[in-house]
Amino acid sequence: MSSKPKILILYAKFGDGHYQVSKALQQQFLDTGIYDVQLVDLFEEAHPLLNSISRFIYLKSNMYFPGFYGWSYNLTTDMKPDQFFGKWLHSFGMRTIKELLQKEKPDAVIHTFPFLAMNQFRQNTGNRTPSFTVITDYVLHNRWIHSETDRYFVATEELQQALLHKGVAKERISVTGIPLRSVFEKPMDNACIYQKYGLNRRKSYVLILAGAYGVLSGIDKMMRELIELDANLAFILITGKNRRLYDKFNALFSGYDNIHVLGYVEGIQQLMSVSSCIVTKAGAITLAEAMALNVPVIVYRPLPGQERGNAEYWAKQGTVGIVEEVAALKQAIMVQMKNGEKRARATQSMGRTPASVQIVEEVSERIQTKNMHARKIASH
């Protein structure tokens, strides 16, 4: 490996999960002594106005027209990456990729979001910078696939089989799990967490992740029904970075001792750790984090598309419940309270090498092999 390798990680902020995966990989590179790791929101850098419009449409369609988003997702799930539409999608950001390669000269590029402009650039120009893709879902969409990807890192054996079915060679796929921040691998002191957040240790807590954009709709009505469930039950309602949502819920529930409204929480793993179950949408990263901490999850009204696919994958494993109505949600919560059980680890299982460690090792080995090959050519 070169003395100071450079890593470029490309992500997009359509939700926070892809960024969190990128941060987890960055930290693992730093921990192994590779310090030049740059994170770039490629779509934001290349097309800031189009990025803002796309994010707005994405968020609003999820909130108000989820059926449309699901329809468009399913319509394109089997698109051909090597045909016009696939090439067109992957062309966004190619000029920025060219500039980044010229300026930074990275030893490897890693994608955590299916904007694969680097791979399209390689195909168009013959550039051979190693390119990797970390698939951050539990279901496969063809946008993740490109013939110029050197290696795919996937969460499950099922995803590996899906890629094989699409014609990807087995030696180009590694089953690693989804990279999580190292805090999810460390033990936590629940007594300190109760004290930090002013929680009552005699209560059973349900953590409700409303999402930064209020994607769990109808929460006010839902909460008014949930608080009638059990006197020993309390709720932690997370609104994320949406200040308007926080102010709304804080005003609505200020008189309830058993509802704690919080905004963005840096240490969300702490609140997960002291919760008896989590109610959330079905973001793959949130599900992986919950599984890593053995906390039962109830997915409430999963959005059509990859989120429903993520939820259905874990439901088949028996580790996630899916509910569509408040009555079913109330019943599912009470089942968790009565059982008092936590789910066994699945993909992020104890004793398995963490995904970020495995990915960083494989990327580093690929860089080393490429550099050794380059030195051999130079010496002849």
C-alpha positions in Angstrom: 0.0 0.0 0.0 1.2 3.5 -0.6 2.5 5.4 2.4 -0.5 7.7 2.6 -3.5 6.2 0.8 -6.5 8.3 0.0 -10.0 7.1 0.2 -13.0 8.9 -1.4 -16.5 7.9 0.0 -19.5 9.1 -2.0 -22.9 9.3 -0.3 -26.2 11.2 -0.6 -28.4 12.7 2.1 -31.7 11.2 1.1 -32.2 10.2 4.7 -29.4 10.0 7.2 -28.5 6.3 6.9 -26.1 6.5 4.0 -24.2 9.3 5.7 -24.0 7.3 8.9 -22.6 4.3 7.0 -20.0 6.6 5.4 -19.0 8.0 8.8 -18.7 4.4 10.2 -16.3 3.5 7.3 -14.4 6.8 7.7 -13.8 6.1 11.4 -12.7 2.6 10.7 -10.1 3.8 8.2 -8.9 6.3 10.8 -8.6 3.6 13.4 -6.4 1.6 11.0 -4.1 4.5 10.4 -5.5 5.7 7.1 -6.2 9.3 7.8 -6.9 10.8 4.4 -10.6 9.9 4.0 -12.9 12.3 2.3 -16.7 12.2 2.4 -18.5 13.8 -0.5 -22.2 14.2 -1.1 -21.8 13.8 -4.9 -25.2 14.9 -6.0 -25.0 18.0 -3.8 -21.6 18.9 -5.1 -22.4 18.3 -8.7 -26.0 19.6 -9.0 -26.9 21.5 -5.8 -30.2 22.9 -7.1 -31.3 19.6 -8.6 -30.3 17.9 -5.4 -32.5 20.3 -3.3 -35.4 19.8 -5.6 -35.0 16.0 -5.7 -34.7 15.8 -1.9 -37.8 18.0 -1.5 -39.8 15.8 -3.9 -38.5 12.6 -2.2 -39.5 13.8 1.3 -42.9 15.2 0.2 -43.8 12.1 -1.8 -42.9 9.9 1.1 -45.1 12.0 3.4 -48.1 12.7 1.1 -47.8 10.3 -1.9 -46.1 7.2 -0.7 -47.8 5.1 -3.4 -46.2 7.2 -6.1 -42.7 6.7 -4.7 -43.4 2.9 -4.3 -44.6 2.8 -7.9 -41.5 4.6 -9.3 -39.2 2.4 -7.2 -40.9 -0.8 -8.4 -41.0 0.4 -11.9 -37.2 0.9 -12.1 -36.1 -2.0 -9.8 -35.2 -4.2 -12.8 -33.8 -1.4 -15.0 -30.8 -2.4 -17.1 -27.7 -0.6 -15.8 -26.0 -0.8 -19.3 -28.9 0.6 -21.2 -29.8 4.3 -21.8 -31.8 5.0 -18.7 -29.3 3.4 -16.4 -26.4 5.1 -18.0 -28.2 8.4 -17.8 -28.9 8.1 -14.1 -25.3 7.2 -13.4 -24.0 10.1 -15.5 -25.0 12.6 -12.9 -21.9 13.9 -11.2 -19.3 12.6 -13.7 -17.8 16.1 -14.2 -17.4 16.4 -10.5 -15.9 12.9 -10.3 -13.3 13.8 -12.9 -12.4 17.0 -10.9 -12.2 15.0 -7.7 -9.9 12.3 -9.3 -7.6 15.0 -10.7 -7.4 16.9 -7.5 -7.4 14.2 -4.8 -6.0 11.2 -6.7 -7.8 8.7 -4.4 -6.5 5.2 -4.2 -10.1 3.9 -3.9 -13.7 5.2 -4.3 -16.5 3.7 -2.2 -20.2 4.3 -2.9 -22.8 4.1 -0.1 -25.6 5.4 -2.3 -26.6 4.3 -5.8 -25.3 7.3 -7.7 -22.6 5.4 -9.5 -21.0 8.2 -11.5 -17.5 6.9 -10.7 -18.3 3.6 -12.3 -19.8 5.3 -15.4 -16.7 7.5 -15.6 -14.5 4.4 -15.5 -16.5 2.8 -18.3 -16.4 5.9 -20.4 -12.7 6.7 -19.9 -10.8 3.5 -19.0 -9.9 5.0 -15.6 -8.9 2.1 -13.3 -9.2 3.6 -9.8 -10.7 0.8 -7.6 -14.4 1.3 -7.1 -16.5 -0.4 -4.4 -20.2 -0.3 -3.5 -21.7 -0.8 -0.1 -25.4 -1.7 -0.5 -27.2 -0.1 2.4 -30.5 -2.0 2.1 -31.7 -5.5 2.6 -33.4 -5.7 -0.8 -31.8 -5.2 -4.2 -32.6 -2.5 -6.7 -30.8 -2.5 -10.0 -29.5 1.0 -9.5 -26.9 -0.6 -7.2 -25.5 -2.7 -10.1 -22.8 -1.6 -12.5 -20.3 -3.7 -14.5 -17.4 -1.4 -13.4 -17.9 -2.2 -9.7 -14.8 -4.1 -8.4 -16.6 -5.4 -5.3 -20.0 -5.3 -3.7 -20.4 -5.4 0.1 -23.8 -6.7 1.1 -25.8 -7.2 4.3 -27.0 -10.7 3.8 -26.6 -14.0 2.0 -30.0 -13.3 0.3 -28.6 -10.1 -1.2 -25.6 -12.1 -2.5 -27.9 -14.6 -4.1 -29.9 -11.7 -5.7 -26.7 -10.3 -7.2 -25.6 -13.7 -8.4 -29.0 -14.0 -10.1 -28.3 -10.7 -11.9 -25.1 -12.1 -13.3 -22.6 -10.6 -10.8 -19.6 -13.0 -10.3 -19.4 -14.5 -6.8 -15.8 -13.3 -6.3 -17.0 -9.7 -6.6 -19.4 -10.0 -3.6 -18.6 -10.0 0.1 -21.3 -10.6 2.7 -20.3 -8.3 5.5 -23.5 -6.9 7.1 -24.2 -3.2 7.1 -21.4 -0.9 8.6 -22.5 0.6 11.9 -20.8 3.2 14.1 -18.5 1.5 16.6 -20.7 2.8 19.5 -23.2 0.0 18.6 -20.5 -2.6 19.4 -19.7 -1.3 22.8 -21.4 -2.0 26.2 -23.4 0.8 27.7 -24.2 1.8 31.3 -28.0 2.0 31.4 -28.0 3.5 34.9 -26.1 6.5 33.6 -28.4 6.7 30.6 -31.5 6.8 32.8 -29.9 9.6 34.8 -28.7 11.6 31.8 -32.2 11.8 30.2 -34.2 12.0 33.4 -35.9 8.6 32.8 -37.6 6.5 35.4 -35.9 3.0 35.8 -39.2 1.5 36.9 -40.9 2.4 33.6 -40.8 0.4 30.4 -39.9 2.7 27.5 -41.0 2.6 23.9 -38.7 4.6 21.6 -40.6 6.2 18.7 -38.5 7.5 15.9 -40.7 10.1 14.2 -38.1 11.0 11.7 -36.6 14.4 11.0 -39.4 15.1 8.5 -42.3 13.6 10.4 -42.6 10.6 8.2 -44.5 8.7 10.8 -47.7 10.4 10.1 -50.6 10.9 12.5 -48.3 10.7 15.5 -50.4 13.1 17.6 -53.5 10.9 17.3 -51.4 7.8 17.7 -49.8 9.0 20.9 -53.2 9.9 22.5 -54.2 6.3 22.1 -50.9 4.8 23.1 -50.6 6.6 26.4 -53.8 4.8 27.6 -52.1 1.4 27.3 -50.4 0.9 30.6 -49.4 3.1 33.6 -46.0 1.5 33.7 -45.4 2.4 30.0 -43.6 5.6 28.9 -42.6 6.9 25.5 -39.6 8.7 24.1 -40.5 10.6 21.0 -37.6 11.6 18.7 -38.3 14.3 16.1 -34.8 14.6 14.7 -33.6 17.9 13.3 -37.1 19.1 12.5 -37.5 22.0 14.9 -41.1 22.7 13.9 -42.0 19.1 14.6 -40.3 19.2 17.9 -42.1 22.4 19.0 -45.4 21.0 17.9 -45.1 17.7 19.8 -43.5 19.5 22.8 -46.5 21.7 23.1 -49.0 18.9 22.5 -47.5 16.5 25.1 -46.0 19.0 27.7 -48.6 17.9 30.3 -47.8 14.2 30.0 -45.2 12.8 32.4 -44.9 9.6 30.4 -44.0 11.2 27.1 -40.5 12.6 26.6 -40.1 14.7 23.4 -36.5 15.0 22.1 -35.1 16.5 19.0 -31.9 15.3 17.3 -30.0 13.0 19.6 -26.3 12.3 18.9 -26.2 9.2 21.1 -29.4 7.5 19.8 -27.8 4.2 20.7 -28.2 5.1 24.4 -31.9 5.5 24.1 -32.2 2.4 22.1 -30.3 0.5 24.8 -32.8 1.4 27.6 -35.9 0.9 25.4 -38.1 -2.2 25.5 -39.0 -1.8 21.8 -38.7 0.7 19.0 -41.4 2.0 16.7 -40.0 3.3 13.5 -40.1 3.4 9.7 -38.0 0.8 8.0 -34.7 2.5 7.2 -32.1 -0.3 6.8 -29.6 1.4 9.0 -32.0 1.9 11.9 -33.1 -1.7 11.7 -29.4 -2.9 11.7 -28.7 -0.7 14.7 -31.6 -2.1 16.6 -30.6 -5.6 15.8 -27.1 -4.9 17.0 -28.5 -3.9 20.3 -31.0 -6.7 20.4 -34.0 -4.3 20.7 -37.3 -5.5 19.2 -38.7 -3.3 16.4 -42.2 -2.6 15.3 -42.3 -1.0 11.9 -45.4 1.2 11.6 -46.8 1.8 8.1 -43.6 1.1 6.1 -43.3 3.1 3.0 -43.6 1.3 -0.3 -40.3 0.5 -2.0 -37.0 -0.4 -0.2 -38.4 0.4 3.2 -41.2 -2.1 2.9 -38.6 -4.6 1.5 -36.3 -4.0 4.4 -39.2 -4.5 6.9 -40.4 -7.7 5.2 -36.9 -9.2 5.1 -36.6 -8.8 8.9 -40.2 -9.9 9.5 -39.4 -13.2 7.7 -36.5 -13.6 10.2 -39.0 -13.2 13.0 -37.2 -10.1 14.4 -39.5 -7.3 13.2 -43.2 -6.8 13.5 -45.1 -4.8 10.7 -48.3 -3.0 11.6 -50.5 -0.7 9.6 -53.1 0.5 12.1 -52.9 2.0 15.6 -54.9 -0.9 17.1 -52.4 -3.4 15.8 -49.5 -1.2 17.0 -51.0 -1.1 20.6 -51.3 -4.9 20.5 -47.8 -5.3 19.3 -46.4 -3.0 22.0 -48.2 -4.9 24.7 -46.9 -8.2 23.4 -43.3 -6.9 23.7 -44.0 -5.7 27.2 -45.4 -9.0 28.3 -42.7 -11.1 26.7 -39.9 -8.8 27.9 -37.6 -10.5 25.4 -34.9 -9.1 23.2 -34.1 -10.5 19.8 -31.0 -12.5 19.0 -28.6 -10.8 16.8 -28.9 -11.8 13.1 -26.7 -10.1 10.5 -24.8 -8.0 13.1 -24.2 -11.0 15.2 -22.0 -11.3 18.2 -18.6 -12.9 17.4 -18.7 -11.8 13.7 -16.2 -9.3 12.4 -17.9 -5.9 12.2 -18.9 -4.9 8.7 -16.8 -1.8 8.7 -13.7 -3.7 9.8 -14.1 -6.3 7.0 -14.8 -3.7 4.4 -11.8 -1.6 5.3 -9.6 -4.7 5.3 -10.7 -5.7 1.8 -10.4 -2.2 0.4 -6.9 -1.9 1.8 -5.9 -5.2 0.4 -7.2 -4.2 -3.0 -5.2 -0.9 -2.9 -2.0 -2.8 -1.8 -2.4 -5.3 -4.7 -2.9 -2.6 -7.2 0.1 -0.7 -6.0 2.3 -3.8 -6.0 1.2 -4.5 -9.6 2.0 -0.9 -10.6 5.5 -1.1 -9.1 6.2 -4.4 -10.9 5.2 -2.8 -14.2 7.4 0.3 -13.4 10.4 -1.9 -12.7 10.4 -3.6 -16.1 
